[in-house]
Amino acid sequence: MTVVRLDEVTRVHGEGAAAVHALKGVSLAVEAGELVAVMGPSGSGKSTLLNVAGGLDRPTSGTVEVEGTDLAQVKDLAALRRRSVGYVFQDLNLIPSLTAAENVMLPRELDGVRAAKARHEAMGVLGEVGLAHVADRFPDELSGGQRQRVAIARSLVGERRLILADEPTGALDTPTGDEILQLLRIRCEQGATVLLVTHEPRYAAWADRVIFLRDGAVVDETSAPAVSHR
C-alpha cells in the first residue's frame, strides 16, 4: 500500500523576482513498511518536501496523497496530522510549559483520547527511547539529546502510519542515533512509513532507498538496504 504519494509537486515561496522554487516537479511514492532517506545540500528543498508530504505546507501545483486521500480535499488537516502523521522537527517544537510526558501526550489528548490512556501511551514510547525516568521533567531540565528523543517519542505515539523526521539524530551521539534509527526501522516493520531527512551517510544507510535533492528537484535515487545494521 502506498502511504504517501507526491505527483509533480512544485512549491514556490514568494512572487516575481523574489520567488524561490523550493520544489520543482517532485514525484515520489513511499510504501507501507518503507524507510526512505532524503539527502541533499542545504537549501535543496528537503524540509519543504517533508512539510508538503505531511500537509503542513500546501503545494503550489501538483498533488499530495496520504493513504490514498488527496490532501487538497481534506478540510481538517490538523486532525489528519494528529491521527496519521508524526513529525520530528529540526527545532523540535517542544512546549516549554509541559513536561516530557505531557508533550508526548498532547497530540493524543487533542484527538480526544482520555488523559490516563494518553499518559499510558506516552510512557510506553518514552520507555522505547530510554526516557521514562525523565517523564515528569520540563524541556529546560533536559539535555539537548534528551529533548530530541522526547520529540521523537511524540512523533511515534498513537497509530501514526507516516513519520516525517527532519534530522532526528542531529543532537544525538552515535550510539543513541543508532538506537533511534533502529526504533524507526522497527516501526517500519510494524507497517509504518518513514521519510527521514539526514546529511549523515551513516544514517541514510539504514534506509531502503535514498532520494537525492538538488535545487528543489530529485536528481538521483539509490537502493540502500540496511543489512549492515539489522
C-alpha positions as protocol buffer text, in pm:
chain_id: "A"
residue {
  index: 1
  type: MET
  ca { x: 0 y: 0 z: 0 }
}
residue {
  index: 2
  type: THR
  ca { x: 127 y: 347 z: -90 }
}
residue {
  index: 3
  type: VAL
  ca { x: 120 y: 561 z: 226 }
}
residue {
  index: 4
  type: VAL
  ca { x: 239 y: 889 z: 77 }
}
residue {
  index: 5
  type: ARG
  ca { x: 247 y: 995 z: -288 }
}
residue {
  index: 6
  type: LEU
  ca { x: 365 y: 1320 z: -444 }
}
residue {
  index: 7
  type: ASP
  ca { x: 283 y: 1378 z: -811 }
}
residue {
  index: 8
  type: GLU
  ca { x: 463 y: 1660 z: -995 }
}
residue {
  index: 9
  type: VAL
  ca { x: 471 y: 1873 z: -680 }
}
residue {
  index: 10
  type: THR
  ca { x: 601 y: 2228 z: -706 }
}
residue {
  index: 11
  type: ARG
  ca { x: 633 y: 2471 z: -416 }
}
residue {
  index: 12
  type: VAL
  ca { x: 711 y: 2836 z: -480 }
}
residue {
  index: 13
  type: HIS
  ca { x: 768 y: 3082 z: -195 }
}
residue {
  index: 14
  type: GLY
  ca { x: 715 y: 3449 z: -278 }
}
residue {
  index: 15
  type: GLU
  ca { x: 632 y: 3610 z: -609 }
}
residue {
  index: 16
  type: GLY
  ca { x: 800 y: 3775 z: -905 }
}
residue {
  index: 17
  type: ALA
  ca { x: 1172 y: 3837 z: -885 }
}
residue {
  index: 18
  type: ALA
  ca { x: 1174 y: 3728 z: -520 }
}
residue {
  index: 19
  type: ALA
  ca { x: 1014 y: 3389 z: -592 }
}
residue {
  index: 20
  type: VAL
  ca { x: 1201 y: 3086 z: -457 }
}
residue {
  index: 21
  type: HIS
  ca { x: 1126 y: 2750 z: -621 }
}
residue {
  index: 22
  type: ALA
  ca { x: 1168 y: 2523 z: -318 }
}
residue {
  index: 23
  type: LEU
  ca { x: 1037 y: 2215 z: -503 }
}
residue {
  index: 24
  type: LYS
  ca { x: 1031 y: 2161 z: -880 }
}
residue {
  index: 25
  type: GLY
  ca { x: 807 y: 1886 z: -1015 }
}
residue {
  index: 26
  type: VAL
  ca { x: 886 y: 1629 z: -745 }
}
residue {
  index: 27
  type: SER
  ca { x: 718 y: 1288 z: -782 }
}
residue {
  index: 28
  type: LEU
  ca { x: 761 y: 1027 z: -510 }
}
residue {
  index: 29
  type: ALA
  ca { x: 571 y: 725 z: -379 }
}
residue {
  index: 30
  type: VAL
  ca { x: 658 y: 557 z: -48 }
}
residue {
  index: 31
  type: GLU
  ca { x: 505 y: 226 z: 50 }
}
residue {
  index: 32
  type: ALA
  ca { x: 398 y: 93 z: 388 }
}
residue {
  index: 33
  type: GLY
  ca { x: 697 y: -52 z: 571 }
}
residue {
  index: 34
  type: GLU
  ca { x: 948 y: 160 z: 378 }
}
residue {
  index: 35
  type: LEU
  ca { x: 1213 y: 387 z: 525 }
}
residue {
  index: 36
  type: VAL
  ca { x: 1325 y: 644 z: 269 }
}
residue {
  index: 37
  type: ALA
  ca { x: 1611 y: 883 z: 338 }
}
residue {
  index: 38
  type: VAL
  ca { x: 1619 y: 1227 z: 175 }
}
residue {
  index: 39
  type: MET
  ca { x: 1962 y: 1384 z: 125 }
}
residue {
  index: 40
  type: GLY
  ca { x: 2094 y: 1696 z: -42 }
}
residue {
  index: 41
  type: PRO
  ca { x: 2279 y: 2021 z: 27 }
}
residue {
  index: 42
  type: SER
  ca { x: 2138 y: 2298 z: 243 }
}
residue {
  index: 43
  type: GLY
  ca { x: 1853 y: 2474 z: 62 }
}
residue {
  index: 44
  type: SER
  ca { x: 1781 y: 2182 z: -170 }
}
residue {
  index: 45
  type: GLY
  ca { x: 1419 y: 2150 z: -53 }
}
residue {
  index: 46
  type: LYS
  ca { x: 1444 y: 1863 z: 196 }
}
residue {
  index: 47
  type: SER
  ca { x: 1242 y: 2024 z: 477 }
}
residue {
  index: 48
  type: THR
  ca { x: 989 y: 2166 z: 229 }
}
residue {
  index: 49
  type: LEU
  ca { x: 939 y: 1814 z: 94 }
}
residue {
  index: 50
  type: LEU
  ca { x: 853 y: 1687 z: 444 }
}
residue {
  index: 51
  type: ASN
  ca { x: 622 y: 1981 z: 513 }
}
residue {
  index: 52
  type: VAL
  ca { x: 432 y: 1925 z: 188 }
}
residue {
  index: 53
  type: ALA
  ca { x: 415 y: 1547 z: 239 }
}
residue {
  index: 54
  type: GLY
  ca { x: 251 y: 1594 z: 578 }
}
residue {
  index: 55
  type: GLY
  ca { x: 17 y: 1878 z: 492 }
}
residue {
  index: 56
  type: LEU
  ca { x: 199 y: 2149 z: 689 }
}
residue {
  index: 57
  type: ASP
  ca { x: 258 y: 2332 z: 362 }
}
residue {
  index: 58
  type: ARG
  ca { x: 43 y: 2323 z: 50 }
}
residue {
  index: 59
  type: PRO
  ca { x: 200 y: 2268 z: -291 }
}
residue {
  index: 60
  type: THR
  ca { x: 183 y: 2547 z: -546 }
}
residue {
  index: 61
  type: SER
  ca { x: 96 y: 2280 z: -803 }
}
residue {
  index: 62
  type: GLY
  ca { x: 75 y: 1901 z: -814 }
}
residue {
  index: 63
  type: THR
  ca { x: -98 y: 1662 z: -575 }
}
residue {
  index: 64
  type: VAL
  ca { x: -12 y: 1505 z: -241 }
}
residue {
  index: 65
  type: GLU
  ca { x: -191 y: 1195 z: -113 }
}
residue {
  index: 66
  type: VAL
  ca { x: -165 y: 1030 z: 229 }
}
residue {
  index: 67
  type: GLU
  ca { x: -312 y: 679 z: 242 }
}
residue {
  index: 68
  type: GLY
  ca { x: -499 y: 750 z: -80 }
}
residue {
  index: 69
  type: THR
  ca { x: -652 y: 1078 z: 37 }
}
residue {
  index: 70
  type: ASP
  ca { x: -576 y: 1392 z: -164 }
}
residue {
  index: 71
  type: LEU
  ca { x: -471 y: 1647 z: 99 }
}
residue {
  index: 72
  type: ALA
  ca { x: -620 y: 1928 z: -110 }
}
residue {
  index: 73
  type: GLN
  ca { x: -963 y: 1777 z: -39 }
}
residue {
  index: 74
  type: VAL
  ca { x: -914 y: 1748 z: 340 }
}
residue {
  index: 75
  type: LYS
  ca { x: -1093 y: 2017 z: 538 }
}
residue {
  index: 76
  type: ASP
  ca { x: -936 y: 1938 z: 877 }
}
residue {
  index: 77
  type: LEU
  ca { x: -568 y: 1879 z: 806 }
}
residue {
  index: 78
  type: ALA
  ca { x: -481 y: 1919 z: 1174 }
}
residue {
  index: 79
  type: ALA
  ca { x: -694 y: 1616 z: 1263 }
}
residue {
  index: 80
  type: LEU
  ca { x: -538 y: 1411 z: 984 }
}
residue {
  index: 81
  type: ARG
  ca { x: -190 y: 1502 z: 1108 }
}
residue {
  index: 82
  type: ARG
  ca { x: -272 y: 1412 z: 1468 }
}
residue {
  index: 83
  type: ARG
  ca { x: -401 y: 1070 z: 1366 }
}
residue {
  index: 84
  type: SER
  ca { x: -185 y: 969 z: 1072 }
}
residue {
  index: 85
  type: VAL
  ca { x: 134 y: 1177 z: 1064 }
}
residue {
  index: 86
  type: GLY
  ca { x: 414 y: 1204 z: 1320 }
}
residue {
  index: 87
  type: TYR
  ca { x: 671 y: 1484 z: 1291 }
}
residue {
  index: 88
  type: VAL
  ca { x: 1020 y: 1532 z: 1425 }
}
residue {
  index: 89
  type: PHE
  ca { x: 1102 y: 1897 z: 1357 }
}
residue {
  index: 90
  type: GLN
  ca { x: 1455 y: 2036 z: 1327 }
}
residue {
  index: 91
  type: ASP
  ca { x: 1382 y: 2284 z: 1607 }
}
residue {
  index: 92
  type: LEU
  ca { x: 1187 y: 2013 z: 1800 }
}
residue {
  index: 93
  type: ASN
  ca { x: 885 y: 2241 z: 1881 }
}
residue {
  index: 94
  type: LEU
  ca { x: 850 y: 2113 z: 2237 }
}
residue {
  index: 95
  type: ILE
  ca { x: 622 y: 2321 z: 2460 }
}
residue {
  index: 96
  type: PRO
  ca { x: 836 y: 2458 z: 2748 }
}
residue {
  index: 97
  type: SER
  ca { x: 549 y: 2465 z: 3000 }
}
residue {
  index: 98
  type: LEU
  ca { x: 469 y: 2094 z: 2953 }
}
residue {
  index: 99
  type: THR
  ca { x: 666 y: 1801 z: 3092 }
}
residue {
  index: 100
  type: ALA
  ca { x: 822 y: 1543 z: 2862 }
}
residue {
  index: 101
  type: ALA
  ca { x: 524 y: 1312 z: 2914 }
}
residue {
  index: 102
  type: GLU
  ca { x: 274 y: 1595 z: 2858 }
}
residue {
  index: 103
  type: ASN
  ca { x: 447 y: 1694 z: 2534 }
}
residue {
  index: 104
  type: VAL
  ca { x: 416 y: 1337 z: 2409 }
}
residue {
  index: 105
  type: MET
  ca { x: 56 y: 1309 z: 2531 }
}
residue {
  index: 106
  type: LEU
  ca { x: -58 y: 1631 z: 2367 }
}
residue {
  index: 107
  type: PRO
  ca { x: -147 y: 1508 z: 2014 }
}
residue {
  index: 108
  type: ARG
  ca { x: -343 y: 1218 z: 2160 }
}
residue {
  index: 109
  type: GLU
  ca { x: -534 y: 1440 z: 2402 }
}
residue {
  index: 110
  type: LEU
  ca { x: -611 y: 1688 z: 2123 }
}
residue {
  index: 111
  type: ASP
  ca { x: -756 y: 1395 z: 1934 }
}
residue {
  index: 112
  type: GLY
  ca { x: -995 y: 1316 z: 2221 }
}
residue {
  index: 113
  type: VAL
  ca { x: -803 y: 1039 z: 2397 }
}
residue {
  index: 114
  type: ARG
  ca { x: -859 y: 1043 z: 2774 }
}
residue {
  index: 115
  type: ALA
  ca { x: -567 y: 1168 z: 2981 }
}
residue {
  index: 116
  type: ALA
  ca { x: -500 y: 838 z: 3157 }
}
residue {
  index: 117
  type: LYS
  ca { x: -481 y: 644 z: 2829 }
}
residue {
  index: 118
  type: ALA
  ca { x: -275 y: 919 z: 2663 }
}
residue {
  index: 119
  type: ARG
  ca { x: -26 y: 912 z: 2952 }
}
residue {
  index: 120
  type: HIS
  ca { x: -3 y: 533 z: 2935 }
}
residue {
  index: 121
  type: GLU
  ca { x: 77 y: 554 z: 2563 }
}
residue {
  index: 122
  type: ALA
  ca { x: 325 y: 837 z: 2622 }
}
residue {
  index: 123
  type: MET
  ca { x: 508 y: 643 z: 2892 }
}
residue {
  index: 124
  type: GLY
  ca { x: 532 y: 346 z: 2657 }
}
residue {
  index: 125
  type: VAL
  ca { x: 709 y: 539 z: 2381 }
}
residue {
  index: 126
  type: LEU
  ca { x: 923 y: 734 z: 2630 }
}
residue {
  index: 127
  type: GLY
  ca { x: 1038 y: 395 z: 2754 }
}
residue {
  index: 128
  type: GLU
  ca { x: 1121 y: 293 z: 2398 }
}
residue {
  index: 129
  type: VAL
  ca { x: 1350 y: 595 z: 2357 }
}
residue {
  index: 130
  type: GLY
  ca { x: 1504 y: 543 z: 2702 }
}
residue {
  index: 131
  type: LEU
  ca { x: 1344 y: 840 z: 2878 }
}
residue {
  index: 132
  type: ALA
  ca { x: 1077 y: 700 z: 3109 }
}
residue {
  index: 133
  type: HIS
  ca { x: 1285 y: 819 z: 3406 }
}
residue {
  index: 134
  type: VAL
  ca { x: 1260 y: 1186 z: 3299 }
}
residue {
  index: 135
  type: ALA
  ca { x: 892 y: 1183 z: 3201 }
}
residue {
  index: 136
  type: ASP
  ca { x: 798 y: 1449 z: 3456 }
}
residue {
  index: 137
  type: ARG
  ca { x: 1081 y: 1691 z: 3378 }
}
residue {
  index: 138
  type: PHE
  ca { x: 1034 y: 2004 z: 3171 }
}
residue {
  index: 139
  type: PRO
  ca { x: 1227 y: 2057 z: 2845 }
}
residue {
  index: 140
  type: ASP
  ca { x: 1468 y: 2308 z: 3004 }
}
residue {
  index: 141
  type: GLU
  ca { x: 1560 y: 2040 z: 3259 }
}
residue {
  index: 142
  type: LEU
  ca { x: 1668 y: 1801 z: 2983 }
}
residue {
  index: 143
  type: SER
  ca { x: 1983 y: 1778 z: 2775 }
}
residue {
  index: 144
  type: GLY
  ca { x: 1971 y: 1853 z: 2403 }
}
residue {
  index: 145
  type: GLY
  ca { x: 1981 y: 1482 z: 2323 }
}
residue {
  index: 146
  type: GLN
  ca { x: 1700 y: 1408 z: 2568 }
}
residue {
  index: 147
  type: ARG
  ca { x: 1483 y: 1682 z: 2416 }
}
residue {
  index: 148
  type: GLN
  ca { x: 1548 y: 1532 z: 2074 }
}
residue {
  index: 149
  type: ARG
  ca { x: 1430 y: 1193 z: 2196 }
}
residue {
  index: 150
  type: VAL
  ca { x: 1116 y: 1344 z: 2351 }
}
residue {
  index: 151
  type: ALA
  ca { x: 1035 y: 1494 z: 2011 }
}
residue {
  index: 152
  type: ILE
  ca { x: 1090 y: 1153 z: 1851 }
}
residue {
  index: 153
  type: ALA
  ca { x: 864 y: 987 z: 2109 }
}
residue {
  index: 154
  type: ARG
  ca { x: 591 y: 1242 z: 2033 }
}
residue {
  index: 155
  type: SER
  ca { x: 612 y: 1153 z: 1663 }
}
residue {
  index: 156
  type: LEU
  ca { x: 569 y: 783 z: 1740 }
}
residue {
  index: 157
  type: VAL
  ca { x: 280 y: 791 z: 1988 }
}
residue {
  index: 158
  type: GLY
  ca { x: -55 y: 654 z: 1872 }
}
residue {
  index: 159
  type: GLU
  ca { x: -131 y: 489 z: 1539 }
}
residue {
  index: 160
  type: ARG
  ca { x: 72 y: 715 z: 1310 }
}
residue {
  index: 161
  type: ARG
  ca { x: 130 y: 548 z: 973 }
}
residue {
  index: 162
  type: LEU
  ca { x: 357 y: 820 z: 833 }
}
residue {
  index: 163
  type: ILE
  ca { x: 657 y: 951 z: 1027 }
}
residue {
  index: 164
  type: LEU
  ca { x: 839 y: 1256 z: 891 }
}
residue {
  index: 165
  type: ALA
  ca { x: 1175 y: 1306 z: 1060 }
}
residue {
  index: 166
  type: ASP
  ca { x: 1385 y: 1616 z: 984 }
}
residue {
  index: 167
  type: GLU
  ca { x: 1741 y: 1546 z: 1105 }
}
residue {
  index: 168
  type: PRO
  ca { x: 1615 y: 1343 z: 1406 }
}
residue {
  index: 169
  type: THR
  ca { x: 1967 y: 1245 z: 1513 }
}
residue {
  index: 170
  type: GLY
  ca { x: 2113 y: 1596 z: 1498 }
}
residue {
  index: 171
  type: ALA
  ca { x: 2166 y: 1636 z: 1875 }
}
residue {
  index: 172
  type: LEU
  ca { x: 2243 y: 1271 z: 1948 }
}
residue {
  index: 173
  type: ASP
  ca { x: 2570 y: 1086 z: 1991 }
}
residue {
  index: 174
  type: THR
  ca { x: 2638 y: 798 z: 1751 }
}
residue {
  index: 175
  type: PRO
  ca { x: 2519 y: 509 z: 1976 }
}
residue {
  index: 176
  type: THR
  ca { x: 2194 y: 690 z: 2061 }
}
residue {
  index: 177
  type: GLY
  ca { x: 2145 y: 787 z: 1696 }
}
residue {
  index: 178
  type: ASP
  ca { x: 2179 y: 421 z: 1600 }
}
residue {
  index: 179
  type: GLU
  ca { x: 1920 y: 328 z: 1865 }
}
residue {
  index: 180
  type: ILE
  ca { x: 1675 y: 584 z: 1722 }
}
residue {
  index: 181
  type: LEU
  ca { x: 1724 y: 455 z: 1367 }
}
residue {
  index: 182
  type: GLN
  ca { x: 1669 y: 102 z: 1491 }
}
residue {
  index: 183
  type: LEU
  ca { x: 1346 y: 219 z: 1656 }
}
residue {
  index: 184
  type: LEU
  ca { x: 1231 y: 380 z: 1329 }
}
residue {
  index: 185
  type: ARG
  ca { x: 1311 y: 59 z: 1142 }
}
residue {
  index: 186
  type: ILE
  ca { x: 1103 y: -140 z: 1391 }
}
residue {
  index: 187
  type: ARG
  ca { x: 814 y: 99 z: 1326 }
}
residue {
  index: 188
  type: CYS
  ca { x: 855 y: 30 z: 953 }
}
residue {
  index: 189
  type: GLU
  ca { x: 849 y: -344 z: 1016 }
}
residue {
  index: 190
  type: GLN
  ca { x: 521 y: -287 z: 1201 }
}
residue {
  index: 191
  type: GLY
  ca { x: 377 y: -124 z: 887 }
}
residue {
  index: 192
  type: ALA
  ca { x: 458 y: 246 z: 924 }
}
residue {
  index: 193
  type: THR
  ca { x: 634 y: 458 z: 664 }
}
residue {
  index: 194
  type: VAL
  ca { x: 929 y: 685 z: 747 }
}
residue {
  index: 195
  type: LEU
  ca { x: 1065 y: 977 z: 545 }
}
residue {
  index: 196
  type: LEU
  ca { x: 1399 y: 1071 z: 700 }
}
residue {
  index: 197
  type: VAL
  ca { x: 1594 y: 1386 z: 617 }
}
residue {
  index: 198
  type: THR
  ca { x: 1960 y: 1342 z: 704 }
}
residue {
  index: 199
  type: HIS
  ca { x: 2301 y: 1466 z: 594 }
}
residue {
  index: 200
  type: GLU
  ca { x: 2476 y: 1165 z: 751 }
}
residue {
  index: 201
  type: PRO
  ca { x: 2552 y: 873 z: 517 }
}
residue {
  index: 202
  type: ARG
  ca { x: 2572 y: 654 z: 829 }
}
residue {
  index: 203
  type: TYR
  ca { x: 2202 y: 705 z: 898 }
}
residue {
  index: 204
  type: ALA
  ca { x: 2098 y: 703 z: 533 }
}
residue {
  index: 205
  type: ALA
  ca { x: 2243 y: 351 z: 522 }
}
residue {
  index: 206
  type: TRP
  ca { x: 1951 y: 236 z: 740 }
}
residue {
  index: 207
  type: ALA
  ca { x: 1707 y: 328 z: 463 }
}
residue {
  index: 208
  type: ASP
  ca { x: 1556 y: 109 z: 193 }
}
residue {
  index: 209
  type: ARG
  ca { x: 1600 y: 392 z: -58 }
}
residue {
  index: 210
  type: VAL
  ca { x: 1785 y: 722 z: -66 }
}
residue {
  index: 211
  type: ILE
  ca { x: 1643 y: 1018 z: -260 }
}
residue {
  index: 212
  type: PHE
  ca { x: 1882 y: 1298 z: -353 }
}
residue {
  index: 213
  type: LEU
  ca { x: 1753 y: 1654 z: -393 }
}
residue {
  index: 214
  type: ARG
  ca { x: 1930 y: 1948 z: -551 }
}
residue {
  index: 215
  type: ASP
  ca { x: 1775 y: 2289 z: -615 }
}
residue {
  index: 216
  type: GLY
  ca { x: 1428 y: 2151 z: -538 }
}
residue {
  index: 217
  type: ALA
  ca { x: 1442 y: 1859 z: -782 }
}
residue {
  index: 218
  type: VAL
  ca { x: 1507 y: 1487 z: -741 }
}
residue {
  index: 219
  type: VAL
  ca { x: 1840 y: 1427 z: -914 }
}
residue {
  index: 220
  type: ASP
  ca { x: 1913 y: 1068 z: -811 }
}
residue {
  index: 221
  type: GLU
  ca { x: 1775 y: 768 z: -624 }
}
residue {
  index: 222
  type: THR
  ca { x: 1955 y: 463 z: -492 }
}
residue {
  index: 223
  type: SER
  ca { x: 1859 y: 147 z: -308 }
}
residue {
  index: 224
  type: ALA
  ca { x: 2029 y: 121 z: 29 }
}
residue {
  index: 225
  type: PRO
  ca { x: 1920 y: -193 z: 218 }
}
residue {
  index: 226
  type: ALA
  ca { x: 2016 y: -164 z: 582 }
}
residue {
  index: 227
  type: VAL
  ca { x: 2170 y: -509 z: 605 }
}
residue {
  index: 228
  type: SER
  ca { x: 2474 y: -392 z: 798 }
}
residue {
  index: 229
  type: HIS
  ca { x: 2263 y: -266 z: 1089 }
}
residue {
  index: 230
  type: ARG
  ca { x: 1997 y: -534 z: 1132 }
}
